[in-house]
Structures are given as C-alpha cells and as structure tokens.
C-alpha cells in the first residue's frame, strides 16, 4: 500500500439530493414494512409522516470504491470491512440535499504478515447551511498490506459487551432477495448478486452487504429499545465477525446500561455470531 498517496488524497465533496422515495427504499431494503398494518412501521415506508432511519446515512454521499484506485496499491480482493460506526448529530429529514466530506483519519500497521487497519470517516452536512447531521466511520482491514507504516491516531475501540443491565431481544428474518433490493441504494458489488462471482470469492452463494445487516441491526434496535422512534437512536457501532446470507434470521441480544446499549447479532440458522461489540446510544 502507498501510505503517502492514501493520507494525502483529497476527496472531492459529494453533493447529493435524496427524496422520500429513497428514504422508503432504504427502509424496505433493511426489513422495515414487513407488516404494512403496523402504523409504527408504516411511517418508515409510507410518505405520510415519513421518518428516515438513522443508518441511511451510510449510503448518502459515499465517494464510491475509492480505495481500489490504482495509486493506493491496495490488494482489494483481500480487504475486509471490519467495523462500522455512526454518530447522529441531527436527525436526518426524510428528504434533503446533503454534502459528504470524507477523509482517512488513521492507519495502523499491524506488521508485514498481519495487515493494516485504515480508518475512514465521512461527515454528512446539510447543503443549505453546512450543519453537521451525521458522522459515518468505517474500519477497513487490509489483510495483505501490512508493513506500510502508521498515520494519525485511531479512534477509541468499541466497548466490550456488558453482562449486567436490562436484557432485550429481537429478531428478523431477512428475505432471500434482500441483497438484490439493498444494492439499489448504490452498492452494486456483484458479490451480492452474481452466484458465479460470489463463488470466485469463496462463498457458495451471494452474501448480504455488511451495511445491509448493519441497517437491519439498527432497525431492530429502533423497534426494541427506541419505542419505534428513529430519532432516539443517536449512535450505532458494530464489529463485523462473519458474513450473512440472504434469507437467514438475524437475532439481536443485548443489555441496556447507564452508558448505552450493548449487543451482539447472530445468524440463527447457523448459530453464527455475525456482529460483536455492538454499542448504541439511545435518548
């Protein structure tokens, strides 16, 4: 990896408009609206009194597959999405014009044979007054790019799971076509749609987008610990530990504590933990 090229790269500001249709599509693509007679769910997928899911910020004003640009010399096929974090500064409106301002905040070199971590952050701002709405942060694990050198100060690690506090549980069965629906939000990586390409990557069928399963987890938190009010979810962080296959049932289990909500997510059919170190702040 070319560390100098990475840390000196200037990301162009992304200006995008999204409409009520986009807000409803995102919610449908992460499992909302399965019961169209549930009024508390309907406000996420119907234009009357429409509310945006906070995790929709992850698909807004994204600079594309930037890390695969040749000047960075990254082995893209060995890249993993390690962690995802979101901080909500101002509730997303159901339709708006926003700016996305991105940067690499830190690089941690784990060694020539151990890979490197790249920390990437994007601020979502209102286009009219530049007020900060959300900060979206990702940790990328570059398995083949260790020995590159360090840069910056990495963020504090996600909290460990709490064993004390009020327990909560929810679950949602993903649909077999969820990845095909979610990709309409803009992530067209064929590993999520084409069985041949998924097989070349080592999977027996297409996998669900990591940010789709992340959105499902956020949606389950809103209905289980936020009383179906998206505005109450103020942050959401997870560590991805295993892929999810469309059609699997995702179970979220955790505790409410004084400092927030701690959780993990399991794919029930395989009894496979797919997200760990889950942490959210709730108003």
Secondary structure, 3 states (H helix, E strand, C coil): CCHHHHHHCCCCCEEEEECHHHHHHHHHHCCCCCCCCCHHHHCCCCCCCCCCCHHHHHHCCCCCCHHHCHHHCCCHHHEEEEEEEEEECCCCCCCEEEEEEEEEEEEEECCCCCCEEEEEEEEEEECCCCCEEEEEEEEEEECCCCCCCCEECCCCCCCCCCCCCEEEEEEEECCCCHHHHHHHHCCCCHHHCCHHHHHHCCCCCCECCHHHHHHHHHHHHHHHCCCCCHHHEEEEEEEECCCCECCCEEEEEEEEECCEEEEEEEEHHHCEEEEEEEEEEEC
